[in-house]
Amino acid sequence: MRLFIRAVAVIGLLVKEAPFVPIEERTLGMPVQNMRLSDARDTFNEARPGERRHEATDIVAPRGTPVLAVEDGTIVKLFLSKPGGNTIYEFDLSQHYCYYYAHLDRYAANLKEACV
Ligand SMILES: [Zn+2]
């Protein structure tokens, strides 16, 4: 089952690298509008075929639901993987963290690598 149909990166226009702030001190946005973290079932570390573990939490949303960046950053890679499907790798502005968006049905038309 595809989780998301559309990826829309809502990211800032600032290109400057930001100072480092530990992840525990950040307020990240929900990647799906009108959802709360408590709406998501915790799928982190669930068993997957073979020895693999699921190293993420899937947030299930109806097709057509835009996916939002959790904070400003740079899109560094758009990648099609077997377990993750269409994926996006976004570095935060301090380039210390990478946010991973997976199971996307498709990308927004204007989304491309090196996009801020
Ligand atoms: Zn998943």
Backbone and ligand atoms as CSV (ligand in chain L), in Angstrom:
chain,resi,resn,atom,element,x,y,z
A,1,MET,N,N,0.836,-1.184,0.000
A,1,MET,CA,C,0.000,0.000,0.000
A,1,MET,C,C,0.875,1.239,0.000
A,2,ARG,N,N,0.636,2.100,-0.936
A,2,ARG,CA,C,1.362,3.364,-0.992
A,2,ARG,C,C,0.831,4.275,0.106
A,3,LEU,N,N,1.731,4.964,0.755
A,3,LEU,CA,C,1.333,5.804,1.869
A,3,LEU,C,C,1.020,7.221,1.449
A,4,PHE,N,N,1.796,7.728,0.527
A,4,PHE,CA,C,1.631,9.117,0.142
A,4,PHE,C,C,1.592,9.195,-1.372
A,5,ILE,N,N,0.834,10.073,-1.884
A,5,ILE,CA,C,0.773,10.217,-3.334
A,5,ILE,C,C,1.594,11.382,-3.825
A,6,ARG,N,N,1.868,12.316,-2.988
A,6,ARG,CA,C,2.484,13.527,-3.483
A,6,ARG,C,C,3.454,14.084,-2.460
A,7,ALA,N,N,4.620,14.440,-2.905
A,7,ALA,CA,C,5.600,15.064,-2.016
A,7,ALA,C,C,5.702,16.531,-2.355
A,8,VAL,N,N,5.514,17.339,-1.396
A,8,VAL,CA,C,5.664,18.776,-1.586
A,8,VAL,C,C,6.628,19.263,-0.517
A,9,ALA,N,N,7.757,19.719,-0.932
A,9,ALA,CA,C,8.714,20.225,0.040
A,9,ALA,C,C,8.377,21.676,0.330
A,10,VAL,N,N,7.987,21.936,1.530
A,10,VAL,CA,C,7.729,23.304,1.956
A,10,VAL,C,C,8.947,23.709,2.760
A,11,ILE,N,N,9.836,24.374,2.095
A,11,ILE,CA,C,11.102,24.695,2.728
A,11,ILE,C,C,11.399,26.158,2.533
A,12,GLY,N,N,12.239,26.672,3.405
A,12,GLY,CA,C,12.547,28.094,3.390
A,12,GLY,C,C,13.411,28.493,2.222
A,13,LEU,N,N,13.541,29.775,2.067
A,13,LEU,CA,C,14.332,30.300,0.972
A,13,LEU,C,C,15.754,30.631,1.401
A,14,LEU,N,N,16.050,30.479,2.696
A,14,LEU,CA,C,17.400,30.753,3.168
A,14,LEU,C,C,18.352,29.671,2.688
A,15,VAL,N,N,19.470,30.077,2.160
A,15,VAL,CA,C,20.436,29.123,1.650
A,15,VAL,C,C,21.623,28.988,2.609
A,16,LYS,N,N,21.795,29.979,3.497
A,16,LYS,CA,C,22.913,29.956,4.427
A,16,LYS,C,C,22.833,28.740,5.334
A,17,GLU,N,N,24.005,28.233,5.658
A,17,GLU,CA,C,24.064,27.133,6.610
A,17,GLU,C,C,23.722,27.669,7.998
A,18,ALA,N,N,22.893,26.961,8.700
A,18,ALA,CA,C,22.445,27.373,10.021
A,18,ALA,C,C,23.359,26.787,11.093
A,19,PRO,N,N,23.397,27.405,12.278
A,19,PRO,CA,C,24.187,26.830,13.367
A,19,PRO,C,C,23.582,25.503,13.815
A,20,PHE,N,N,24.411,24.656,14.376
A,20,PHE,CA,C,23.954,23.346,14.828
A,20,PHE,C,C,23.085,23.463,16.067
A,21,VAL,N,N,21.960,22.813,16.053
A,21,VAL,CA,C,21.065,22.681,17.206
A,21,VAL,C,C,20.752,21.196,17.339
A,22,PRO,N,N,20.990,20.599,18.512
A,22,PRO,CA,C,20.701,19.167,18.674
A,22,PRO,C,C,19.240,18.862,18.366
A,23,ILE,N,N,19.018,17.683,17.857
A,23,ILE,CA,C,17.673,17.293,17.427
A,23,ILE,C,C,16.668,17.377,18.582
A,24,GLU,N,N,17.138,17.113,19.797
A,24,GLU,CA,C,16.236,17.143,20.953
A,24,GLU,C,C,15.721,18.553,21.236
A,25,GLU,N,N,16.420,19.548,20.744
A,25,GLU,CA,C,16.049,20.934,21.007
A,25,GLU,C,C,15.288,21.567,19.841
A,26,ARG,N,N,15.038,20.782,18.825
A,26,ARG,CA,C,14.329,21.305,17.648
A,26,ARG,C,C,12.843,21.014,17.748
A,27,THR,N,N,12.072,21.837,17.102
A,27,THR,CA,C,10.642,21.575,16.954
A,27,THR,C,C,10.404,21.248,15.489
A,28,LEU,N,N,10.242,19.978,15.231
A,28,LEU,CA,C,10.026,19.544,13.850
A,28,LEU,C,C,8.540,19.562,13.536
A,29,GLY,N,N,8.226,19.890,12.310
A,29,GLY,CA,C,6.838,19.872,11.874
A,29,GLY,C,C,6.409,18.460,11.510
A,30,MET,N,N,5.122,18.247,11.517
A,30,MET,CA,C,4.593,16.963,11.041
A,30,MET,C,C,4.642,16.978,9.513
A,31,PRO,N,N,5.070,15.879,8.910
A,31,PRO,CA,C,5.128,15.862,7.447
A,31,PRO,C,C,3.763,15.736,6.777
A,32,VAL,N,N,2.738,15.547,7.551
A,32,VAL,CA,C,1.378,15.467,7.010
A,32,VAL,C,C,0.523,16.480,7.765
A,33,GLN,N,N,-0.056,17.410,7.025
A,33,GLN,CA,C,-0.893,18.447,7.643
A,33,GLN,C,C,-2.078,17.831,8.368
A,34,ASN,N,N,-2.491,18.485,9.417
A,34,ASN,CA,C,-3.666,18.091,10.200
A,34,ASN,C,C,-3.525,16.723,10.840
A,35,MET,N,N,-2.304,16.259,11.013
A,35,MET,CA,C,-2.062,15.026,11.758
A,35,MET,C,C,-1.188,15.359,12.953
A,36,ARG,N,N,-1.375,14.583,13.991
A,36,ARG,CA,C,-0.521,14.710,15.159
A,36,ARG,C,C,0.350,13.470,15.244
A,37,LEU,N,N,1.434,13.590,15.959
A,37,LEU,CA,C,2.323,12.442,16.120
A,37,LEU,C,C,1.563,11.269,16.728
A,38,SER,N,N,0.636,11.558,17.611
A,38,SER,CA,C,-0.127,10.478,18.262
A,38,SER,C,C,-1.042,9.748,17.277
A,39,ASP,N,N,-1.289,10.334,16.101
A,39,ASP,CA,C,-2.095,9.656,15.080
A,39,ASP,C,C,-1.309,8.566,14.356
A,40,ALA,N,N,0.001,8.621,14.453
A,40,ALA,CA,C,0.843,7.663,13.734
A,40,ALA,C,C,1.102,6.435,14.596
A,41,ARG,N,N,0.944,5.270,13.988
A,41,ARG,CA,C,1.270,4.028,14.695
A,41,ARG,C,C,2.790,3.860,14.672
A,42,ASP,N,N,3.352,3.504,15.788
A,42,ASP,CA,C,4.797,3.343,15.886
A,42,ASP,C,C,5.227,2.082,15.146
A,43,THR,N,N,5.851,2.273,13.980
A,43,THR,CA,C,6.318,1.132,13.193
A,43,THR,C,C,7.840,1.007,13.248
A,44,PHE,N,N,8.462,1.838,14.069
A,44,PHE,CA,C,9.919,1.800,14.162
A,44,PHE,C,C,10.356,0.460,14.752
A,45,ASN,N,N,11.301,-0.164,14.121
A,45,ASN,CA,C,11.913,-1.415,14.563
A,45,ASN,C,C,11.008,-2.637,14.365
A,46,GLU,N,N,9.943,-2.511,13.597
A,46,GLU,CA,C,9.125,-3.692,13.288
A,46,GLU,C,C,9.926,-4.635,12.398
A,47,ALA,N,N,9.624,-5.929,12.529
A,47,ALA,CA,C,10.298,-6.932,11.714
A,47,ALA,C,C,9.870,-6.797,10.258
A,48,ARG,N,N,10.802,-7.008,9.382
A,48,ARG,CA,C,10.555,-7.019,7.942
A,48,ARG,C,C,11.134,-8.321,7.389
A,49,PRO,N,N,10.823,-8.668,6.139
A,49,PRO,CA,C,11.332,-9.933,5.595
A,49,PRO,C,C,12.839,-10.080,5.794
A,50,GLY,N,N,13.245,-11.303,6.074
A,50,GLY,CA,C,14.665,-11.576,6.324
A,50,GLY,C,C,15.045,-11.082,7.710
A,51,GLU,N,N,16.234,-10.590,7.806
A,51,GLU,CA,C,16.741,-10.107,9.093
A,51,GLU,C,C,16.462,-8.621,9.296
A,52,ARG,N,N,15.842,-8.018,8.298
A,52,ARG,CA,C,15.707,-6.562,8.276
A,52,ARG,C,C,14.715,-6.051,9.322
A,53,ARG,N,N,14.986,-4.875,9.849
A,53,ARG,CA,C,14.077,-4.168,10.748
A,53,ARG,C,C,13.648,-2.874,10.067
A,54,HIS,N,N,12.474,-2.410,10.379
A,54,HIS,CA,C,11.979,-1.150,9.820
A,54,HIS,C,C,12.556,-0.021,10.654
A,55,GLU,N,N,13.394,0.783,10.062
A,55,GLU,CA,C,14.096,1.817,10.813
A,55,GLU,C,C,13.454,3.186,10.611
A,56,ALA,N,N,12.145,3.214,10.679
A,56,ALA,CA,C,11.408,4.466,10.504
A,56,ALA,C,C,9.989,4.265,11.025
A,57,THR,N,N,9.282,5.348,11.129
A,57,THR,CA,C,7.857,5.285,11.454
A,57,THR,C,C,7.082,5.749,10.236
A,58,ASP,N,N,6.210,4.893,9.741
A,58,ASP,CA,C,5.368,5.253,8.603
A,58,ASP,C,C,4.160,6.031,9.105
A,59,ILE,N,N,3.852,7.072,8.399
A,59,ILE,CA,C,2.658,7.868,8.702
A,59,ILE,C,C,1.701,7.678,7.535
A,60,VAL,N,N,0.664,6.955,7.762
A,60,VAL,CA,C,-0.275,6.608,6.696
A,60,VAL,C,C,-1.241,7.765,6.473
A,61,ALA,N,N,-1.390,8.126,5.208
A,61,ALA,CA,C,-2.288,9.216,4.839
A,61,ALA,C,C,-2.986,8.851,3.534
A,62,PRO,N,N,-4.157,9.412,3.301
A,62,PRO,CA,C,-4.863,9.116,2.049
A,62,PRO,C,C,-4.075,9.584,0.833
A,63,ARG,N,N,-4.289,8.891,-0.280
A,63,ARG,CA,C,-3.675,9.342,-1.537
A,63,ARG,C,C,-4.049,10.791,-1.793
A,64,GLY,N,N,-3.095,11.527,-2.308
A,64,GLY,CA,C,-3.328,12.932,-2.600
A,64,GLY,C,C,-2.908,13.853,-1.471
A,65,THR,N,N,-2.501,13.280,-0.367
A,65,THR,CA,C,-2.080,14.100,0.763
A,65,THR,C,C,-0.650,14.586,0.543
A,66,PRO,N,N,-0.438,15.887,0.538
A,66,PRO,CA,C,0.933,16.384,0.369
A,66,PRO,C,C,1.815,15.999,1.551
A,67,VAL,N,N,3.067,15.768,1.270
A,67,VAL,CA,C,4.061,15.494,2.306
A,67,VAL,C,C,4.907,16.747,2.458
A,68,LEU,N,N,5.061,17.192,3.685
A,68,LEU,CA,C,5.764,18.436,3.970
A,68,LEU,C,C,7.114,18.145,4.613
A,69,ALA,N,N,8.091,18.983,4.305
A,69,ALA,CA,C,9.382,18.879,4.971
A,69,ALA,C,C,9.185,19.177,6.455
A,70,VAL,N,N,9.887,18.458,7.307
A,70,VAL,CA,C,9.736,18.662,8.746
A,70,VAL,C,C,10.418,19.932,9.228
A,71,GLU,N,N,11.384,20.425,8.443
A,71,GLU,CA,C,11.995,21.723,8.697
A,71,GLU,C,C,12.731,22.159,7.435
A,72,ASP,N,N,13.192,23.393,7.436
A,72,ASP,CA,C,13.924,23.894,6.283
A,72,ASP,C,C,15.157,23.033,6.025
A,73,GLY,N,N,15.513,22.920,4.782
A,73,GLY,CA,C,16.680,22.125,4.450
A,73,GLY,C,C,16.918,22.090,2.959
A,74,THR,N,N,17.814,21.188,2.572
A,74,THR,CA,C,18.167,21.033,1.166
A,74,THR,C,C,17.845,19.613,0.727
A,75,ILE,N,N,17.162,19.498,-0.395
A,75,ILE,CA,C,16.892,18.176,-0.964
A,75,ILE,C,C,18.186,17.712,-1.618
A,76,VAL,N,N,18.768,16.649,-1.091
A,76,VAL,CA,C,20.053,16.200,-1.623
A,76,VAL,C,C,19.927,14.989,-2.527
A,77,LYS,N,N,18.852,14.221,-2.366
A,77,LYS,CA,C,18.741,13.042,-3.213
A,77,LYS,C,C,17.290,12.620,-3.354
A,78,LEU,N,N,16.940,12.303,-4.585
A,78,LEU,CA,C,15.668,11.656,-4.881
A,78,LEU,C,C,16.051,10.268,-5.350
A,79,PHE,N,N,15.538,9.250,-4.701
A,79,PHE,CA,C,16.046,7.906,-4.954
A,79,PHE,C,C,14.908,6.896,-4.911
A,80,LEU,N,N,14.925,5.974,-5.864
A,80,LEU,CA,C,13.952,4.882,-5.892
A,80,LEU,C,C,14.611,3.646,-5.303
A,81,SER,N,N,14.115,3.188,-4.165
A,81,SER,CA,C,14.682,1.993,-3.547
A,81,SER,C,C,13.614,0.924,-3.440
A,82,LYS,N,N,14.045,-0.330,-3.391
A,82,LYS,CA,C,13.083,-1.427,-3.315
A,82,LYS,C,C,12.251,-1.362,-2.036
A,83,PRO,N,N,12.862,-1.226,-0.866
A,83,PRO,CA,C,12.014,-1.193,0.342
A,83,PRO,C,C,11.307,0.144,0.567
A,84,GLY,N,N,11.883,1.238,0.103
A,84,GLY,CA,C,11.321,2.562,0.407
A,84,GLY,C,C,10.529,3.187,-0.723
A,85,GLY,N,N,10.597,2.594,-1.915
A,85,GLY,CA,C,9.914,3.198,-3.059
A,85,GLY,C,C,10.540,4.536,-3.407
A,86,ASN,N,N,9.733,5.483,-3.808
A,86,ASN,CA,C,10.228,6.836,-4.074
A,86,ASN,C,C,10.598,7.478,-2.747
A,87,THR,N,N,11.837,7.921,-2.654
A,87,THR,CA,C,12.312,8.493,-1.398
A,87,THR,C,C,12.942,9.861,-1.631
A,88,ILE,N,N,13.015,10.618,-0.560
A,88,ILE,CA,C,13.670,11.924,-0.559
A,88,ILE,C,C,14.620,11.968,0.634
A,89,TYR,N,N,15.836,12.422,0.384
A,89,TYR,CA,C,16.789,12.691,1.460
A,89,TYR,C,C,16.956,14.196,1.565
A,90,GLU,N,N,16.670,14.733,2.722
A,90,GLU,CA,C,16.773,16.173,2.959
A,90,GLU,C,C,17.768,16.413,4.088
A,91,PHE,N,N,18.762,17.234,3.842
A,91,PHE,CA,C,19.676,17.650,4.915
A,91,PHE,C,C,19.122,18.913,5.551
A,92,ASP,N,N,19.247,18.993,6.864
A,92,ASP,CA,C,18.876,20.230,7.542
A,92,ASP,C,C,19.888,21.319,7.173
A,93,LEU,N,N,19.592,22.562,7.528
A,93,LEU,CA,C,20.449,23.675,7.108
A,93,LEU,C,C,21.830,23.648,7.763
A,94,SER,N,N,21.965,22.970,8.900
A,94,SER,CA,C,23.292,22.852,9.511
A,94,SER,C,C,24.048,21.655,8.928
A,95,GLN,N,N,23.379,20.869,8.138
A,95,GLN,CA,C,23.937,19.683,7.486
A,95,GLN,C,C,24.428,18.641,8.488
A,96,HIS,N,N,23.740,18.573,9.618
A,96,HIS,CA,C,24.053,17.544,10.603
A,96,HIS,C,C,23.049,16.391,10.569
A,97,TYR,N,N,21.862,16.667,10.124
A,97,TYR,CA,C,20.822,15.641,10.113
A,97,TYR,C,C,20.279,15.458,8.706
A,98,CYS,N,N,19.871,14.230,8.458
A,98,CYS,CA,C,19.243,13.915,7.178
A,98,CYS,C,C,17.847,13.374,7.466
A,99,TYR,N,N,16.859,13.975,6.871
A,99,TYR,CA,C,15.474,13.518,7.013
A,99,TYR,C,C,15.134,12.674,5.795
A,100,TYR,N,N,14.484,11.572,6.047
A,100,TYR,CA,C,14.214,10.582,5.005
A,100,TYR,C,C,12.706,10.436,4.858
A,101,TYR,N,N,12.235,10.637,3.660
A,101,TYR,CA,C,10.808,10.504,3.352
A,101,TYR,C,C,10.690,9.356,2.361
A,102,ALA,N,N,9.838,8.395,2.660
A,102,ALA,CA,C,9.768,7.189,1.824
A,102,ALA,C,C,8.322,6.831,1.511
A,103,HIS,N,N,8.174,5.833,0.667
A,103,HIS,CA,C,6.869,5.310,0.250
A,103,HIS,C,C,6.031,6.384,-0.443
A,104,LEU,N,N,6.710,7.289,-1.114
A,104,LEU,CA,C,6.001,8.363,-1.815
A,104,LEU,C,C,5.492,7.832,-3.149
A,105,ASP,N,N,4.280,8.165,-3.482
A,105,ASP,CA,C,3.727,7.713,-4.750
A,105,ASP,C,C,4.387,8.428,-5.923
A,106,ARG,N,N,4.677,9.687,-5.734
A,106,ARG,CA,C,5.377,10.466,-6.764
A,106,ARG,C,C,5.940,11.722,-6.118
A,107,TYR,N,N,6.771,12.418,-6.904
A,107,TYR,CA,C,7.364,13.659,-6.432
A,107,TYR,C,C,6.563,14.853,-6.950
A,108,ALA,N,N,6.621,15.930,-6.216
A,108,ALA,CA,C,6.044,17.177,-6.709
A,108,ALA,C,C,6.801,17.574,-7.979
A,109,ALA,N,N,6.107,18.194,-8.899
A,109,ALA,CA,C,6.682,18.493,-10.223
A,109,ALA,C,C,7.942,19.347,-10.151
A,110,ASN,N,N,8.022,20.252,-9.197
A,110,ASN,CA,C,9.169,21.176,-9.130
A,110,ASN,C,C,10.282,20.688,-8.212
A,111,LEU,N,N,10.131,19.503,-7.659
A,111,LEU,CA,C,11.121,18.997,-6.705
A,111,LEU,C,C,12.294,18.375,-7.442
A,112,LYS,N,N,13.515,18.766,-7.061
A,112,LYS,CA,C,14.700,18.184,-7.668
A,112,LYS,C,C,15.854,18.239,-6.673
A,113,GLU,N,N,16.890,17.476,-6.961
A,113,GLU,CA,C,18.055,17.456,-6.084
A,113,GLU,C,C,18.710,18.826,-6.081
A,114,ALA,N,N,19.338,19.167,-4.956
A,114,ALA,CA,C,19.986,20.461,-4.726
A,114,ALA,C,C,18.978,21.585,-4.607
A,115,CYS,N,N,17.743,21.241,-4.365
A,115,CYS,CA,C,16.683,22.221,-4.200
A,115,CYS,C,C,16.623,22.616,-2.728
A,116,VAL,N,N,16.582,23.910,-2.460
A,116,VAL,CA,C,16.489,24.390,-1.069
A,116,VAL,C,C,15.058,24.788,-0.780
L,1,ZN,ZN,ZN,8.210,2.240,5.877
